[in-house]
Amino acid sequence: MSVKIHKAKVVGYEMRVEEVKLMERLSLDGVWWLTEFELGEGEKQKAFAPNFPLPPERTIPAQVPGVVHLDLMRAGKLPDPFYRLNELVVRWVEEREWWYRREFEVAKEFLDHDALELVFHGLDTAATIWLNGEKIGETDNMFVPHRFNVKGVLREGRNTVVVKFDSPTRVAEEREQRFGPLHSSFYRPRPYLRKAQYSFGWDWGPRLPTTGIWRSVELCAYNVACIRNLWAYVVNLGDDHSSAQVRVEAEIDAVKEAEARVRFMLQHGEQQFVACVPATLQTGTNIVYADITVTNPHLWFPNGLGAQPLYTLRCCIEVGEETVDEKVVRVGLRKVELVQEPDDEGKTFVIRINGVPVFCKGANWVPADNFLPRATKERYRDLLQKAASANMNMLRVWGGGIYEDEAFYDACDELGIMVWQDFMFACAEYPEEEWFHEQVRLEAETVVKQLRHHPCIVLWCGNNENDWFNYMKVWGQRDKFYGETVYAKILPEVCQRLDPSRPYWQSSPFGGDDPNSMSEGDRHSWDVWFREDHTAYLRDTGRFISEFGFQAPPNLATIETFTAPEDRYPNSKVMEHHDKMADGIQRIYRYMANHFKVPSDFSEWIFVAQLLQGEALKTGITHWRRRKFKTSGALFWQLNDCWQVVSWSVLDYFDRPKMGYYFAKRAFSPLLVTIAPTSPPSVWIVNDYLTPVQGDIVVKVQDVCGKIFWERHESLAVEPNSSSQVMTVDLPEDFDPCKHLISAEFYLPSDKREPVTYDVLFLAPYKHILLPEADLVVELEGDGEAFTLCTRCDVFVKGLWFWVEGDPDVVFSDNAFDLLPNMSRQISLHLSRPLTLRELRKRLKFWLYR
């Protein structure tokens, strides 16, 4: 039996030093055996029997957690589905039945516990489970853990567990035949299966519906009772933040009645707050809570607005002299409000944290891989650190993916990234049958209880675009809104009952008579890209833009991982296959031709396409930030990719930044100077800091060689958490939009050499501007992995992009930026492998738009 020594110094009572006998766990992760069968053949052959002889020609080792595709690839039986057109070649995997098997040993002492459970933390998706030849359960929801009572089935010594997975497409199609067709994007039957909807294909992802034990498996043994869920939330926060009333709550499952003491301790550094609650535990589920007054609370704030302190919340159950279970989680103390108040444009949509209105800056998050077990804790951290480094404070976990791994939410807690959390319903009608409602209710209850202790989650959202699609009659005239019961009744009831600390929002987009209204609620701004050029963002006055975006290809190094040399031109069959948006490549060409010279060289085309995406993101973000808090959020589509693809992402499948990443990073800067293409042009400063900022602004009209035609200097005091127009630009009579530019630079008193923020505006498209030859000066300092780069030029430089040959994963502090005439910029770069200064000078390359 596991033994843990627990010693705590507690204010209010003395906690004795004792042996804490906690839940005992036996991991079943690792190597299993995987066997392929034709549909229905496994049970006919009694493959669930412990003594079933595994056919060697159809059996391979399997890794758990894992999925079938990865095991087949490791065994050499499946080509890489991401390479060229292999996605089409591997379709047979979804049409088979797959059986997992493992033998394991159990000691007698383990069996002596009051409760024995076999826990699958993730089964993808339609599964039947046998233990020692006895069927113990069936599942058909990949989003939640599945827990089976195996008392009386588990044996001393050798045991055999077998899991059969049915074909996901067969299950979905059979249900569609039984209950009737529903409409959905990309694969019609998918709404009938509680499986990651993107796995059936999306307009940025391949059709690779996975199968497997995709999260960990364990045996759990405990006596009397165990703590299932533990959380804390702020009930009331004083106006001066000097105290907070905090409720701590534990959900306890008991296998027998018992008189118990439930102890809570909330701790941060030297702060400790405790409560002890006597409880008569009944067999089944028990809720135990206490209210604690926390003085001088350390409050959690979003990235850029304050710190992210995390308290340790500890709970233990004492029965007599024995501690039978203990659970520890991290929590953050903060108050969340969704403020919707009438104004002259309709109704606001402002997220307020601890009383502070927040302009939400960020992106939409999709699953980090089509094969989810590949997404490691380290990869989550890298992606989320890149988001935080790009000044983002919010990510929307989109409703066609998954409820993410704990590593995702832990990192968001630590980095101050707020999470808009969709429930997993997207672009479809969903069943209105009672069996489906019960399944969804259980899913929602499980997910809310699992995730609610994370301070990063600030909003629950019912679905992605289903209300909007119903309003627009995308599926035609229907007899009812299929799925409405889920979003309008089940989910809000679950959220209110289990998590009163956060708002629930029915859909995205949602608000007003038109769910995609500009006057209230959140909005998906897709007129741009689908119908219009990105300059149309300037006409969008939505209150919170939760989706908008523009496609671009990944970097050449990434393209080389999924193409053969003969595929490397924009509209090759393979490149078009790796852009799942209909006419996606053609749209890039069309919009590129509006703004830039269209190159014939493939590498040049990649650069210009990425530059176009960057300009589009900058146009939208800076426009909506100028409107702060008329518009209160800008979340672009999308941060990341699940495979190598031409998509809306700014970080490709290997987490490598496109140019758009750096454009977004600058556009999200906490202090931003931006020039609006109004008549006359107007200069704005946005300050996200909660303190005023003093500085000097310099605005010029000059030509591309640096000759100045108009100039104005002013000292400014910029109000905290504000956006304001600070001047208009008087264009000279001889202003030529094809030769002259407008620039604005903002300097802090502490550094007059380099502006903290600057902007450039041409009033003609770049394709009409004759840019001079640039004699760029580049200086490097450093050694190993960390270097400093200083660059300058005496003429205007557009879209200066650096990279290092042989190191596609180098991280720059800034890149793809414009240089004003005679401006110097200093940036840092961090290599993925060390180089000498001499080697780096040879390998450092750059591109600029001409």
Residue pairs with C-beta under 8 A, 6 or more apart in sequence:
1 21
1 24
1 109
2 21
2 22
2 24
2 25
3 19
3 20
3 21
4 19
4 20
4 22
4 326
5 17
5 18
5 19
5 20
6 15
6 17
6 18
6 20
6 316
6 323
6 326
7 15
7 17
8 15
8 265
8 314
9 15
9 272
10 265
10 272
10 274
11 272
11 273
11 274
12 274
13 274
13 276
15 263
18 321
18 323
19 323
20 316
20 323
20 326
21 223
21 322
21 323
21 324
22 222
22 323
22 325
22 326
23 220
23 221
23 222
23 226
23 325
24 110
24 113
24 220
24 221
24 222
25 218
25 219
25 220
25 221
26 104
26 106
26 110
26 218
26 219
26 220
26 221
27 216
27 217
27 218
28 64
28 102
28 104
28 161
28 217
28 218
28 219
29 64
29 65
29 216
29 217
29 218
30 63
30 64
31 61
31 62
31 63
31 64
31 102
32 61
32 62
32 63
32 64
32 100
32 101
32 102
32 213
33 54
33 59
33 60
33 61
33 62
33 100
33 101
33 102
34 59
34 60
34 61
34 62
34 68
34 71
34 98
34 99
34 100
34 101
35 42
35 47
35 54
35 55
35 58
35 59
35 98
35 99
35 101
36 58
36 59
36 96
36 97
36 98
36 99
37 45
37 47
37 58
37 96
37 97
37 98
37 99
38 96
38 97
39 95
39 96
39 97
39 166
39 167
39 170
40 97
41 97
42 48
42 97
42 99
42 164
43 164
45 52
46 52
47 99
47 162
47 164
48 128
48 130
48 133
48 135
48 162
48 164
49 133
50 132
50 133
50 160
52 101
54 101
60 71
60 72
60 74
60 75
60 77
61 71
61 74
61 75
62 68
62 71
62 100
62 212
63 70
63 71
63 74
63 373
64 100
64 102
64 212
64 213
64 216
64 217
65 122
65 212
65 213
65 214
65 215
65 216
65 373
66 212
66 213
66 214
66 373
67 124
67 210
67 211
67 212
67 214
67 371
67 372
67 373
68 93
68 98
68 165
68 210
68 211
68 212
69 78
69 81
69 90
69 93
69 208
69 210
69 371
70 212
70 371
70 373
70 374
71 212
72 78
72 93
73 79
73 80
78 90
78 93
79 86
79 89
79 90
80 86
81 87
81 89
81 90
81 206
81 208
81 370
82 206
82 370
82 561
82 562
82 643
82 644
82 653
83 561
83 562
84 562
84 563
84 564
84 567
84 574
84 577
85 573
85 574
85 577
87 206
87 207
87 208
87 577
90 208
91 207
93 211
94 167
94 168
94 169
94 208
94 209
94 211
95 167
95 169
95 170
96 167
97 164
97 165
97 166
97 167
98 164
98 165
98 211
98 212
99 162
99 163
99 164
99 165
100 162
100 163
100 164
100 165
100 212
100 213
101 160
101 161
101 162
101 163
102 160
102 161
103 158
103 159
103 160
104 158
104 159
104 161
105 157
105 158
105 159
106 154
106 155
106 156
106 157
106 159
106 219
107 156
108 156
110 116
110 219
110 221
111 154
111 155
111 156
111 221
113 221
113 222
113 223
114 222
114 223
114 224
114 255
114 256
115 149
115 151
115 220
115 221
115 222
115 223
115 226
115 255
116 149
116 150
116 151
116 154
116 219
116 220
116 221
117 147
117 148
117 149
117 150
117 219
117 220
117 221
118 129
118 131
118 136
118 147
118 148
118 150
118 154
118 161
118 217
118 219
119 145
119 146
119 147
119 148
119 217
119 218
119 219
119 220
120 127
120 129
120 139
120 145
120 146
120 147
120 163
120 213
120 215
120 217
121 145
121 215
121 216
121 217
121 218
122 142
122 145
122 213
122 214
122 215
122 216
123 139
123 142
123 146
123 163
123 165
123 213
123 214
124 142
124 165
124 195
124 196
124 210
124 211
124 212
124 213
124 214
125 139
125 140
125 141
125 142
125 165
125 168
125 171
125 193
125 194
125 195
125 211
126 139
126 140
126 165
126 166
126 167
126 168
126 171
126 193
127 138
127 139
127 140
127 163
127 164
127 165
127 166
128 135
128 137
128 138
128 163
128 164
128 166
129 135
129 136
129 137
129 138
129 139
129 146
129 148
129 161
129 162
129 163
129 164
130 136
130 161
130 162
130 163
130 164
131 148
131 150
131 153
131 154
131 159
131 160
131 161
131 162
132 153
132 154
132 155
132 159
132 160
133 160
134 153
136 148
136 150
136 153
137 146
137 148
139 146
140 171
140 193
140 194
140 439
141 194
141 439
141 442
141 443
142 194
142 195
142 196
142 214
142 402
143 194
143 402
143 403
143 424
143 443
143 447
144 442
144 443
144 446
144 447
145 215
145 446
150 219
154 219
163 213
165 211
165 212
167 211
168 193
168 195
168 209
168 211
169 189
169 209
171 192
171 193
172 187
172 189
172 190
172 192
172 193
173 189
175 189
175 192
175 193
176 182
176 188
176 189
176 192
179 192
179 431
179 433
181 188
181 189
182 188
182 191
182 192
182 428
182 429
182 430
182 431
182 482
183 428
183 429
183 474
183 475
183 476
184 190
184 191
184 427
184 428
184 429
185 202
185 427
185 428
186 200
186 201
186 202
186 203
186 207
186 427
187 200
187 201
187 207
190 197
190 200
190 428
191 197
191 428
191 429
191 430
191 431
191 483
192 431
192 436
194 424
194 439
194 440
194 443
195 209
196 210
196 367
196 372
196 400
196 401
196 402
196 424
197 399
197 400
197 401
197 424
197 425
197 426
197 427
197 428
198 205
198 366
198 367
198 370
198 400
198 401
198 426
198 642
199 205
199 207
199 208
199 209
199 210
199 370
200 207
200 209
201 207
201 580
202 400
202 580
203 580
203 581
203 582
204 366
204 580
204 581
204 638
204 641
204 642
204 645
204 647
204 648
204 649
205 366
205 370
205 580
205 642
205 643
205 645
206 370
206 580
206 643
208 370
208 371
210 370
210 371
210 372
212 373
214 372
214 373
220 226
222 255
222 324
222 325
223 324
224 254
224 255
224 256
224 258
224 260
224 281
224 317
224 319
224 324
225 252
225 253
225 254
225 255
225 258
225 260
225 281
225 286
225 317
225 319
225 324
225 325
226 252
226 253
226 324
226 325
227 250
227 251
227 252
227 315
227 317
227 325
227 326
227 327
228 251
228 252
228 253
228 285
228 449
229 250
229 251
229 449
229 450
230 248
230 249
230 250
230 251
230 313
230 315
230 327
230 328
230 329
230 453
231 248
231 249
231 313
231 329
231 331
231 449
231 452
231 453
232 246
232 247
232 248
232 249
232 266
232 311
232 313
232 331
232 333
232 453
233 246
233 247
233 331
233 452
233 499
233 500
233 501
234 244
234 245
234 246
234 333
234 334
234 335
234 501
235 245
235 246
235 247
235 291
236 244
236 245
237 244
237 245
237 297
237 299
237 335
237 354
237 355
238 244
239 355
241 297
241 299
241 354
241 355
242 295
242 296
243 293
243 294
243 295
243 296
243 297
244 293
244 294
244 297
244 299
244 333
245 291
245 292
245 293
245 294
246 266
246 273
246 291
246 292
246 293
246 294
246 297
246 333
247 289
247 290
247 291
247 292
248 264
248 266
248 275
248 289
248 290
248 291
248 292
248 313
248 315
249 287
249 288
249 289
250 262
250 264
250 287
250 288
250 289
250 315
250 327
251 285
251 286
251 287
251 449
252 262
252 279
252 281
252 285
252 286
252 287
252 288
252 317
253 284
253 285
253 286
254 281
254 282
254 283
254 284
254 286
255 283
256 283
257 280
257 281
257 282
257 283
258 280
258 281
258 319
259 278
259 279
259 280
259 281
259 319
260 278
260 279
260 280
260 281
260 317
260 318
260 319
260 324
261 276
261 277
261 278
261 279
261 317
261 318
262 276
262 277
262 278
262 279
262 288
262 315
262 316
262 317
262 318
263 274
263 275
263 276
263 277
263 315
263 316
263 318
264 274
264 275
264 276
264 277
264 290
264 292
264 313
264 314
264 315
265 272
265 273
265 274
265 312
265 313
265 314
265 315
266 272
266 273
266 274
266 292
266 294
266 311
266 312
266 313
266 331
267 273
267 311
267 312
267 313
267 314
268 298
268 309
268 310
268 311
268 312
269 298
271 294
271 296
271 298
273 292
273 293
273 294
274 292
275 290
275 291
275 292
277 288
277 289
277 290
279 286
279 288
281 317
294 333
297 333
298 307
298 309
298 311
298 333
299 306
299 309
299 333
299 334
299 354
300 306
300 307
300 308
300 309
300 310
300 332
300 333
300 334
300 413
300 416
300 455
301 307
301 308
301 334
301 353
301 354
301 356
301 416
302 353
302 358
302 393
302 394
302 416
302 417
302 418
303 388
303 391
303 392
303 393
303 415
303 416
303 417
304 391
304 393
304 416
304 670
304 688
304 689
305 353
305 356
305 358
305 393
305 416
305 688
305 690
306 416
306 690
308 332
308 413
308 414
308 415
308 416
308 455
309 332
309 333
310 330
310 331
310 332
310 413
310 414
310 455
311 330
311 331
311 332
311 333
312 328
312 329
312 330
313 328
313 329
313 330
313 331
313 453
314 326
314 327
314 328
315 326
315 327
315 328
316 323
316 325
316 326
316 327
317 323
317 324
317 325
317 326
318 324
329 453
330 410
330 413
330 453
331 453
331 455
332 413
332 454
332 455
332 456
333 455
334 353
334 354
334 455
335 353
335 354
335 355
336 351
336 352
336 353
336 458
336 459
336 501
336 502
336 503
337 351
337 352
337 503
338 349
338 350
338 351
338 352
338 459
338 503
338 505
339 348
339 349
339 350
339 351
339 352
339 357
340 347
340 348
340 349
340 350
340 520
341 347
341 348
343 630
345 519
345 541
345 543
345 630
346 512
346 517
346 518
346 519
346 520
346 543
347 511
347 512
347 519
347 520
347 521
347 543
348 543
348 629
348 630
348 632
349 511
349 520
349 521
349 522
349 543
349 544
349 632
349 633
350 357
350 358
350 629
350 632
351 357
351 358
351 360
351 394
351 418
351 458
351 459
351 632
351 633
352 358
353 418
353 458
356 690
356 721
357 629
357 632
357 721
358 393
358 418
358 632
359 625
359 628
359 629
359 632
359 633
359 634
359 688
360 393
360 394
360 418
360 420
360 544
360 632
360 633
360 634
360 635
361 391
361 392
361 393
361 394
361 621
361 625
361 633
361 634
361 635
361 668
361 688
362 387
362 392
362 393
362 394
362 395
362 396
362 417
362 418
362 634
362 635
362 636
362 639
362 668
363 387
363 392
363 395
363 396
363 635
363 636
363 637
363 638
363 639
363 650
363 664
364 395
364 396
364 398
364 546
364 547
364 635
364 636
364 637
364 638
364 639
365 395
365 396
365 397
365 398
365 401
365 404
365 638
365 639
365 640
366 398
366 400
366 401
366 638
366 639
366 640
366 641
366 642
367 375
367 401
367 402
367 404
367 642
368 374
368 375
368 379
368 380
368 383
368 640
368 642
369 375
369 642
369 643
369 653
370 642
370 643
372 402
375 405
376 407
377 405
377 407
379 655
380 405
380 407
380 408
380 411
381 407
381 411
382 655
383 639
383 640
383 651
383 655
384 395
384 408
384 411
384 412
384 415
384 417
385 411
385 415
386 651
386 655
386 657
386 661
387 395
387 415
387 417
387 639
388 415
388 416
388 417
389 665
390 661
390 664
390 665
390 668
391 665
391 668
391 669
391 670
392 417
392 664
392 668
393 416
393 417
393 418
394 417
394 418
394 419
394 420
394 458
394 633
394 635
395 412
395 417
395 418
395 419
395 420
395 635
395 639
396 419
396 420
396 422
396 461
396 508
396 546
396 547
396 635
397 403
397 404
397 419
397 420
397 421
397 422
398 422
398 426
398 464
398 638
399 422
399 423
399 424
399 425
399 426
399 461
399 463
399 464
399 508
400 424
400 426
400 427
400 464
401 424
402 424
403 421
403 424
403 447
403 450
403 451
409 419
409 451
409 454
409 456
409 457
410 454
411 417
412 418
412 419
412 454
412 456
413 454
413 455
413 456
416 456
417 456
418 456
418 457
418 458
419 454
419 456
419 457
419 458
420 458
420 459
420 461
420 508
420 546
420 635
421 451
421 457
421 459
421 460
421 461
422 461
422 462
422 463
422 464
422 508
423 444
423 447
423 460
423 461
423 462
423 463
423 491
425 462
425 463
425 464
425 466
425 483
425 486
425 487
426 463
426 464
426 465
426 466
427 464
427 465
427 466
427 469
428 466
428 483
429 466
429 470
429 475
429 478
429 482
429 483
430 436
430 466
430 482
430 483
430 486
431 482
431 483
432 480
432 482
432 483
432 484
432 485
437 485
437 486
437 490
440 486
440 490
440 491
441 490
441 494
444 490
444 491
444 494
444 495
445 494
445 498
448 460
448 494
448 495
448 498
448 499
449 498
451 457
452 498
452 499
452 501
452 502
457 502
458 502
458 503
459 502
459 503
459 504
459 505
460 491
460 495
460 499
460 502
460 503
460 504
460 505
461 504
461 505
461 506
461 507
461 508
462 486
462 487
462 488
462 491
462 492
462 504
462 505
462 506
462 507
463 483
463 486
463 487
463 506
463 507
463 508
464 507
464 508
465 507
465 508
465 509
465 524
466 483
466 487
466 507
467 481
467 487
467 506
467 507
467 509
467 510
467 515
468 507
468 509
468 510
468 515
468 516
468 524
469 475
470 478
470 481
470 484
471 514
471 515
471 516
487 506
487 507
488 506
491 504
492 504
492 506
495 502
495 504
496 504
505 522
507 515
508 522
508 524
508 546
508 547
509 515
509 516
509 517
509 521
509 522
509 523
509 524
509 546
509 547
510 521
510 522
511 517
511 520
511 521
511 522
511 523
511 543
512 519
512 520
512 521
515 521
516 523
516 524
517 523
517 542
518 540
518 541
518 542
518 543
519 543
520 543
521 543
521 544
522 542
522 543
522 544
522 545
522 546
522 633
523 540
523 542
523 543
523 544
523 545
523 546
524 545
524 546
524 547
524 548
525 537
525 540
525 542
525 545
525 547
525 548
525 620
526 547
526 548
527 536
527 540
528 534
528 536
528 537
528 540
528 548
528 550
528 616
528 620
529 549
529 550
529 551
529 587
529 591
529 616
533 591
533 594
534 550
534 591
534 615
534 616
534 619
534 620
535 619
537 548
537 616
537 619
537 620
537 623
537 624
538 619
538 623
538 676
538 677
540 620
540 623
540 624
541 627
541 630
541 631
542 624
542 631
543 630
543 631
543 632
544 631
544 632
544 633
545 620
545 624
545 631
545 633
545 634
545 635
546 633
546 635
547 635
547 636
547 637
548 620
548 634
548 636
548 637
549 616
549 617
549 636
549 637
549 638
549 648
550 591
550 612
550 613
550 616
550 617
550 648
550 660
551 579
551 581
551 584
551 587
551 588
551 609
551 613
551 646
551 647
551 648
552 588
552 609
552 610
552 612
552 613
552 614
552 646
552 648
552 658
552 659
552 660
553 559
553 570
553 575
553 588
553 606
553 609
553 610
553 646
554 641
554 644
554 645
554 646
554 652
554 653
554 656
554 658
555 606
555 652
555 656
555 658
555 803
555 808
556 602
556 603
556 606
557 656
557 808
558 644
558 652
558 653
558 654
558 656
558 808
559 568
559 575
559 606
559 644
560 568
561 644
561 654
562 574
562 578
562 644
563 572
563 574
563 575
564 574
566 572
567 573
567 574
567 575
568 575
568 602
569 575
569 602
570 585
570 588
570 589
570 602
570 605
571 585
571 586
575 585
575 646
576 584
576 585
578 643
578 644
578 645
578 646
579 585
579 645
579 646
579 647
580 645
580 647
581 587
581 646
581 647
584 646
585 646
588 609
588 612
588 646
589 598
591 612
591 616
592 598
592 608
592 609
592 612
593 767
594 765
595 612
595 615
595 765
595 766
595 767
596 608
596 611
596 612
596 765
596 766
596 767
596 849
597 608
597 766
597 767
598 605
598 608
599 605
599 607
599 608
607 659
607 799
607 801
607 847
607 849
608 849
610 658
610 659
610 660
610 816
611 659
611 799
611 816
611 849
613 650
613 658
613 659
613 660
613 663
614 658
614 659
614 660
614 662
614 663
614 664
614 799
614 816
615 663
616 660
617 636
617 650
617 660
617 663
617 664
617 667
618 663
618 664
618 666
618 667
620 634
620 636
621 634
621 636
621 664
621 667
621 668
622 667
622 672
622 674
622 676
622 759
623 676
624 631
624 633
624 634
625 631
625 634
625 667
625 672
625 674
625 686
625 723
626 674
626 676
626 684
626 686
626 723
626 725
627 723
628 686
628 722
628 723
636 648
636 650
636 664
637 648
638 647
638 648
638 649
638 650
639 649
639 650
639 651
640 649
640 651
640 655
641 647
641 649
641 651
641 652
641 653
642 653
643 653
644 652
644 653
644 654
645 652
645 653
649 658
650 657
650 658
650 660
650 661
650 664
651 657
651 658
651 661
652 658
654 808
654 809
655 809
656 808
656 809
657 811
657 812
657 815
659 799
659 801
659 815
659 816
662 812
662 814
662 815
662 816
662 817
663 816
665 814
666 672
666 757
666 814
666 817
669 757
670 687
670 688
670 689
671 685
671 686
671 687
671 688
671 689
671 693
671 718
671 746
671 756
671 757
672 685
672 686
672 757
673 683
673 684
673 685
673 697
673 744
673 745
673 746
673 755
673 757
673 758
673 759
674 683
674 684
674 685
674 686
674 744
674 759
675 681
675 682
675 683
675 684
675 729
675 742
675 743
675 744
675 759
675 760
675 761
676 682
676 683
676 684
676 725
677 761
677 763
678 728
680 728
680 729
680 730
680 731
681 728
681 729
681 731
681 742
681 761
681 763
682 725
682 727
682 728
682 729
683 697
683 699
683 725
683 726
683 727
683 728
683 729
683 744
684 723
684 724
684 725
684 726
685 697
685 716
685 718
685 723
685 724
685 726
685 746
686 722
686 723
687 693
687 718
687 719
687 720
687 721
687 722
687 723
688 721
689 720
689 721
690 720
690 721
691 720
692 717
692 718
692 719
692 720
693 717
693 718
693 720
693 748
694 715
694 716
694 717
694 718
694 748
694 749
695 715
695 716
695 718
695 746
695 747
695 748
695 749
695 756
696 713
696 714
696 715
696 716
696 746
696 747
696 749
696 752
697 713
697 714
697 716
697 726
697 727
697 744
697 745
697 746
697 747
698 711
698 712
698 713
698 744
698 745
698 746
698 747
698 755
699 711
699 712
699 727
699 729
699 742
699 743
699 744
699 745
700 708
700 710
700 711
700 712
700 742
700 743
701 708
701 709
701 710
701 711
701 729
701 731
701 732
701 735
701 740
701 741
701 742
702 708
702 709
702 740
702 741
702 743
702 820
702 821
703 709
703 739
703 740
703 741
704 739
704 741
704 769
704 770
704 771
704 772
704 795
704 796
704 821
705 772
705 794
705 795
705 796
705 821
706 794
706 795
706 796
706 820
706 821
706 822
709 732
709 734
709 735
709 740
710 729
710 730
710 731
710 732
712 727
714 726
714 727
716 726
716 746
718 724
729 742
737 762
737 763
737 764
738 764
738 768
738 769
738 770
739 769
739 770
741 760
741 761
741 762
741 796
742 760
742 761
742 762
742 763
743 758
743 759
743 760
743 761
743 820
744 758
744 759
745 755
745 757
745 758
745 820
746 755
746 756
746 757
746 758
747 755
747 756
748 756
753 824
754 824
754 825
754 826
758 820
760 796
760 818
760 820
762 769
766 798
766 849
771 795
771 796
771 797
771 798
771 849
771 850
772 795
772 796
773 795
774 793
774 795
774 797
774 848
775 793
775 794
775 795
776 791
776 792
776 793
776 797
776 800
776 846
776 848
777 791
777 792
777 793
778 789
778 790
778 791
778 844
778 846
779 789
779 790
779 791
780 787
780 788
780 789
780 790
780 837
780 840
780 841
780 844
781 787
781 788
781 790
781 837
782 788
782 837
782 840
783 834
783 836
783 837
784 831
784 834
784 835
785 830
785 831
785 832
785 833
785 834
785 835
786 828
786 829
786 830
786 831
787 828
787 829
787 830
787 831
787 837
787 840
788 826
788 827
788 828
788 829
789 802
789 826
789 827
789 828
789 829
789 844
790 824
790 825
790 826
791 800
791 819
791 824
791 825
791 827
792 819
792 822
792 823
792 824
792 825
793 819
793 821
793 822
793 823
794 821
794 822
795 821
796 818
796 819
796 820
796 821
797 818
797 819
797 848
798 818
798 848
798 849
798 850
799 816
799 817
799 818
799 847
799 848
799 849
800 815
800 816
800 817
800 818
800 819
800 846
800 847
800 848
801 815
801 816
801 846
801 847
801 848
802 812
802 815
802 829
802 844
802 845
802 846
803 810
803 844
803 845
803 846
803 847
804 810
804 829
804 831
804 835
804 840
804 843
804 844
804 845
805 843
805 844
805 845
806 843
807 831
807 832
807 833
807 835
807 843
809 832
810 829
810 830
810 831
810 832
811 829
811 830
812 827
812 828
812 829
813 827
813 828
813 829
814 825
814 827
815 827
817 825
819 825
831 840
835 843
